[in-house]
Amino acid sequence: MELTKTTKKERSPLAWVPSLYLAQGLPFFAVAMVAGQMFKSMGVANDDIAHWTAAIMSAWIFKPLWSPFLELASSKKIIVVSFQLIGGACLGLVALALHMPFWFAACVVMLTLVAISSATHDVACDGLYISSLTPKEQAAYAGWTGTFFNAGRFISSGGLLLLAGYFEKTMGVVSAWTIVFCILAAAMAALGLYNSWALPLAKNPVSADITASAIARTLKEVIIDFFKKPGIWVSVLFIILFRAGEAQVQTIGPLFLREARNLGGLGLTTIEVGAVYGTAGTVAFVVGSIAGGYFTSWLGLKRAILVLILAVNLPNLVFYFLSTTLPTDLTLIGAALAVEMFGYGFGFVGLILYMMQVVAPGKYQTAHYAFATGIMQLGFSLFKWISGDIQIALGYHNFFLWVLAAAVPVAILSQIIPMSASERQQAELAAAKPAAAN
């Protein structure tokens, strides 16, 4: 552990926290946002885009199952750097896959590898951050983690879409997206090389108990304990339903912006989508996230939760408005999307705090929070999966009404379920703290 302390003294967290979390954000948004826009440019149908991107993103559902086995590595730094470089290589292979006769299947496979490497990297990334910084430092640099993670959103859905749109016009669609994924690959490789120098070592503890079989036994105990929590199935339902509307809008909304006007869309170019979604939308999301945190801290989760749910879903009215009026003014469209993204950022805080304060507390607090985030991603993927089929069946105009209706069950549920940990969980958490201190 002395080596980690020395490294911390030699390098300020500002030398590595930004690069660490930028490397977390870039591949995530490459899968979550860039891939969908690429497929749209390549002429893939909305339902196929929704199905395959949802399937690819399932890697983030299952990451808690293999995350404990990462403790077998000698340090978290090795895992972080390795998967940054692996992720970069897989992003480069996406660019190569675009030139194959079976390009769609090849891209899906390569993007799946990007997702698996990124999800694995996330686990080690957060573990390195926690183990390398004191609680005071963790709080001090928490804002940097969110800022640079969302810098990945800004670069991906803003700068890279603008670049893709320019090259689509000058070089063609395939060449444009080849360049975009080569840039992403080069960025991840550069971050991996930089972080191989900058990151603290974050050595994993060496113990005779840390074996694959021992970890597997502990994982089994963690899973059983999670599903024995009082009211856990209601909590699972709440987490899944929370993202019902948001998951569908985040999938179909950007495709609606690109869709031809005679097919009910706004007919924006790739450049225009990058301009409105990647700039104003990203800024509004970050501001909304910060404001939502302060709002919930002020009122408390129980009093704030309904407002937070409405904040996530009511701004989706802007898409109903856009699908009704089909405006051509880019400023108006950008302002509407900024409102939607502000509400998304503001309200999403409610789900994070629900998982932290209601679901996670207990004997295995950290592991159970990881499982809750996996369930959260399951909800996102489920509704993302069906969104394309529903949109094709209903059309864009009625689809956005359906999205608003999808928020009703979770809003009702939020008023009848507990918004604090059970007495049993609180007792387990209190018992675990002295043990951790010893």
N, C-alpha and C positions, 0 to 999 in steps of 0.2 A: 504493500500500500504506500510505502514511502516514495516509490517512483511516481505514483499518481500525484502525490502532494507536491513533489518537486516540479512536475510538469505544470501543475496549476500555477505555481509561483512564477515559472518562466513565461507562461503565456496567459494573458488576460482572457477570460471567457469571450470577450468581444472578438478575439482572433479566430474563434472556432464555432461559437453558437450560431452566428448568421449563416456560415457555409454549411453547417450541419443540417439546419432546418430548411435551407434552400434546396439541399439535396433530397430532403423528405418531400417537399412540395412539387418539384419539377416532374418526377415520374408519375406521381398521383394524378396531377392535372393533365399530363399527357394521355393517360388512360381515360380519365373521367370526362375530359372536355375536348382535347385536340383530336382524339381518335374519332369521335362522333362527327366532328366537322370535316375531317378527311373523308370518312365514308360517305357523307352527304355530297361532297364535291365529286366523288367517284361514282355517284348515281345509285348508291345502295338505298333501299326502301326504309322508311322510318321504323317499321316493325322489326326488320332485321337488325338495324342499328341498335334499337332498344334491347332486343334479345341478347345479342352478342356482347355488347358493352356491359350489360348486367351480369352475364356469365363470367366475363373476364374479371370484373370487380369483386367476385365472390372470394378472391384471395384474402381480402381484408376481413371476411366473415370468419375464416378458419384459422387465422394467424395465432389466436390464443392456444390452439392445440399443439403447435410445434414450438411456440415461443419458449417454454421452459427448457427445451433441449439446447438452446443457445448458450446456456450456462456451462456447457461442456467445453466451449472454446476457452482459450487462455485469457482473452480479454475482449471487451465489447468493441474496442477500437478495431480489432482485426475483422470482426463481423461487419461493422459499419462500412469500413473502407472497401472490403471485398464486395459487398452487395451494391455499393455505389458504382464500382467498376463493372460488375456483372450487369447491373441495370443499364449502364451506358452501352455496353456491348449489345444487349438485346434491343435497345432503341435503334442502334445502327442496323441491326438485322431487319427491323421493320422497314427501314428505307430500302434495303435490298429486296425484301419480299414484294414491294410494290412493282417490281420489274419482272415478276414471275408470272407464267400463264395462269397459275392457280393463286393469284395474288391475295384474294380475300381470305382464303383458308390460311395461307402463310402468315398474313398480318395478324389474324386472330391468335395463332399459336405464339407468335413473337410477343404480342401485347400481353398474352397470358403470362409469359415468362417475365416480362417487365413488372406485371402486377405482383407476382409471387416474390420476386426479388425486392420490390419496393415495400411490400407488407412485412417481409422479414427484416428489412432495414429499419422500418418504423419501430419495431420492438427494441432492437439494439440501440437505436438512436435515442429513444426516450430513456432507456436504462442507463446509457452513458451520461446523459444530462443529469439524471437524478443522482447517480453514484459519484459524479465528479464535482458536484457543487453542494455547498451547505444549504440548509433550508432557506436561510436569508438570501443567499445568492440565487437559488432557484426562483424565489419571488422577484428578485431584482431584474433577472434576465428573461422572465416569462413573456414580457411584451415583445422581446426580440424574437422569440420562437414563433409566435403567431404572425409577426410582421413578415419574417422571411419565408415562412411556409406559404403565406398568401402572396409573397413576391413571386412564387412559382405560378400561382393563378394569374397574376398580372402579366408575367412573361409569356405564359402559355396561351391564355385566351385573349391577350392584348397584342403584344409585340409579334408573336409568332403567327397569329392569324392575319395581322396586317401584312407581314412578310409573305405568307402563303398566298394571300389575295393578289399581291403585286406580281409574284412569279407565275400564278395561274394565268394571268393576262399576257405575260411576256414569254413564258417558257412552256406552258401547258400544265395540266393538273398533276400528272404523275411526277414530273420534274419538281414542281413546287413543293409537294409534300415529301419528296425525297430529301430536298434541302432542309425542310423543317425538322425532320427526324434525325438527319445528320447533325444539325445544330444541337438538338437535345442530347444526342449521344456524346458529342464533343464536350458539352457543358458538364454532363455527369462524369465523364472521364477526368476533366480538369478539376472538378470538385473532389473526386476521389483521390487524385494525386496531391492536391493541396491538403486535404484532411489527413492524409497519411503522415504529413509533417505536423499539422497544427493540433490535432486532437490529443487530449490526454489519454493515457493508456487504458484506464478503467479496467484493471485486472479483475477477473472473476475469482471468487474465493476458491482455494484449493482444499478439497476435503474428500475423505474416503467415501462419504455419503453421496457425493455428487457423481452418480453413474447413471447411465441411460435407464436401467431398471428402477433405480430409486426415484428418478424424476418421473417415470411413468406411473409409479405407485402414488406419488404426491399429486400428480395431475388428476388421477382417478378420484382421489379424496377431495380435491378442489372442486371437481365437477359435481360430485355427489352432494357436497356441502352447499354448492350454489343452488341446486334445485330443491334443497330442503328449506331454503329461506321462507319465512312466512309470506304468503301472498305472492310468491315469485311468478306464478303463471299470469297473474293480472299485470304484474310489472312488465313481463315479456310482451304481453299484448299491447300495453301502453307504449312501450319503446318502438314496437313495430309500426303501430298506427300513427305515431307522432310524425313520421316522415312520409305518410301516404301521399299527401298533396305535393309536398316539396320535391320528392323524388321524381314524380311524373313531370312537373314543370321544368326541373333542371335537365331532364332528358329531352322533352319535346320542345320546350321554349326556344332554345337555340336553333333547332331544325325548322320551327315555324318562321323564324326570322329569315332563314335562307330560302324557304319554299317560294315558288313562283306565285305571283299575285292571282293569276287565274285559277290556282289551286287552293286559294285561301290564305296564303302566306304574305309576308311583307316584301319578298323579292329582294332582300338586301344581298350585297356581295360579301364575299369572305372578308374583305378589307373593312366594310361597314360594320359587320358583326364584331370584328376585333376592336373597332373604335368604340362602339357603344357598350359592349359587354366586358371587354378586358380593361377598360380604363375607368369610366364612371361607375360601372357595376362593381368592380373590385374595390374601389375606394369606398363606395356606399356600404358594401358588405363589411369591411374592416371597421368603419365608424359604427355601424349597427351592432357589431359584436361587442365593441367596447361599451357602448351605451346600454346594451342589454345586460351586461355584467353588473354595471353600477345600479341599474334599475332593480335587478333581482336582489342585490345586496341591500338595497334600501328597504324593499317591501318584504323580503323573505320569499322563499320558493312557493309556499302554500298560497299566499295572496297574489303572487305574480304570475302563476303558471297559466291561467286562462288568458291573460293579456299576451303572454309569450306565444301561446298557441295561435291566437288570432294574428299576432304580428307575423308569424311564419306564413300564414295562409291568406289573410285578407289582401295583402298586396298582389296576390295572384289575379285580383280583379283587373290589374293593368293589362294582363294578357287577354282577358275577355274584352276589354276596351279596345286593345290593338286589333284583335281579330274581328271586331265589329266595325271599326272605323277605317282600318287599313291605311293609316297615315303614311305620308311620304316624307314628312319633315324629320330629319335625323335627330335634330335637337329634342323634339317632342318624344321620339322613341327612346332616346338616351335617358331623358328625365324619367320616363315611365319605368324603364328597367332599373334605374338607380333606386326608385321607390321600392320595387320588388326585392332587390338585393339587400337594401337596408333592412327591410322587414325580415328577410331570411336570416341575416346575421344577428339581428336583435333577438329573434325568438328562439334560434337554435341553442342559445345559452341554456334555455330551460331544460332541454333534454340532457345536456352535459351535466348540469347540476343535479338533475333527478337521478342519473346513474351514479354520480359521486356520493350523494347524500342519502339516497333512499335504498338503492340496490347494493352498492359496493360494501358498506360498512359490515364488519364482522371479522372473523379469524383470518380470512384470506382477502383482505380488502383490495390490494393491488391486483391480484389475479382475477377477482370477481369484477373489478372495473373493466379489465381487459375482455372478459366474457360478455359484459354488458355492451361494450363497443362492438363486439362481433355480432350481437343480436341487432344492434342499431344498423349495422351495415347489411344484415340480412333483410331487415325491413326496407331499406333503401333499394336493394337489389330486386326484391320481390315486386315492388311497385314500379321500378324502372323496367322490369321485364315485361309487364303487361301494358305499359303506357303506349307503346307503338300500336298494339292491336286495338286498344280503346280509341286512340286518335283516328286510326283509319276507319273504324266503324262509325264514329260520331262526327268526324270532321273537326277542324280546329276550333270553330266557334263553340260547339256543344262540348267539346273536350275540356275546354277551360271552365265551363260551368260544372262539369263532373269533378274536376279537381277541387273546386270550392266545396262541393258536397262531401268530398272525401275527408274533409277536416272535421266534420260534425261528430263522428264517433269518438275521436280522441278528446275533443273539447268537452263532451259529456262525461267521459271517463275520468277526466282530470278533476272533476268536481265531486267524485264519489269514492276515490281511492286515497289512501294515506300519502302524505307528502313529507314523511319523515321515516327514518329507520325504525324497525320494530325494537321492542325492549330487549329481545334476545340478541339482536345484532349489536345494539349499543353495549350490552354486557360483554359480548365476545370481543368487541373492539377495545373496550376498557381493559379487559384481561390481557389482550395482545400487546398493548402499549408498554406495560412494565416489562414484559418478556423481551420486547425489542430493545428496551433501554439497557437491559442486562446483557 
